[in-house]
Amino acid sequence: MAVVSENVATNALEVMFESFRETSENDRVLKDKINELAHEIEYRLSKAVMLLQKTHRSKDAKESAVIYFSSTKSCQLNHLKVIFSYLDYFFRYHENFRYTMQKLCFIVTYAHFLEHEALISRDNVAKIFNLSTDSAAGFHLDIEDYLFGLLLLANELSRYSFNAVIWGNNALPFKIADFLYDLDAKFRLLNLRNDKLRIRYDSLKYDVQKAEQVVYDLSVRGLKQEKQPTTA
């Protein structure tokens, strides 16, 4: 009787560990699939970033960058949406594609600023890629990913402000400075719990300082562009 009990216990243990093995293998396969999709998207985003970087060297690159960005709007994330149709999957594997989503938000917000000199909202970024902003929907545009994208935008604009002066646009640095002042003020309202996001936010003050320095130099040199009076 004791031998039978031991056999039953051994079989139960084998079944349990076999289920562990299957779960681990399924998890590995899913992670590999997510990483593959993330790398595909990352490759496309890298091409967009390369083009956007050219805006620092020439004012003529702005138009071509905006035109190219319109083509990235067709980069729907349907494959990831299917995988993350279950809410627990999204949070379990979010780290595997978090940086990709942050870069996506940066590219969209930067291209939008180039065209409109204004901030595009999280809701509108999500609409471009047919995503939800509701965490209950499973795959969605996470708030922190959007905020990371804004901080990447701030860093890029602080550089863009300096380079704009080089190719003769003395008005843009003032607009960028005002934009960064406002962005910093809005971030101060947040109680950031994510350590990485909080550390990244600490760099925003340096981006603001860079923009302030450009504005100060232009003002000292008398190059601030005055508003043109409106005609009746």
Buried (B, 14 or more C-beta within 10 A) or exposed (E): EEEEEEEEEEEEEEEEEEEEEEEEEEEEEBBEBBBEBBEEBBEBBEEBEEBBEEBBEEBEBBEEBBEBBEEBEEBEBEBBBEBBEEBEBBEBBBEBBBEBBBBBBBBBBBBBBBBEEEBBEBEEBBBBBEBBBEBEBBBBBBBBBBBBBBBBBBBBBBBBBBBBBEEEBBBBBBBBBEBBEEBBEEBEEEEBEEEEBEEBBEBBEEBBEBBBBBBEEBEEEEEEEEEEEEEE
